[in-house]
Amino acid sequence: VATAGALEVAEDVPVVDEGAQAIPAPIQAPQPPTAARSMI
């Protein structure tokens, strides 16, 4: 039964991937602060 549930979740995963693609851009913004830390 657990396996069947996992399959259902897998179907939802592709939808999450689409959102994840949009997330990388916002993540790039937080990265610059990391460079500032290097300067310190």
C-alpha positions, 0 to 999 in steps of 0.5 A: 500500500505504501508503494501505491502512495509513493506512486501517487506522490511521484505524479505530484512531483513533476508539478513541483519541478515546474515551481522549482525551476522558478525558485532558482532565480530567487535563490541566485539573489541570496547568493550575492550576500555570500560573496560579501562574506568572502570580502569580510 
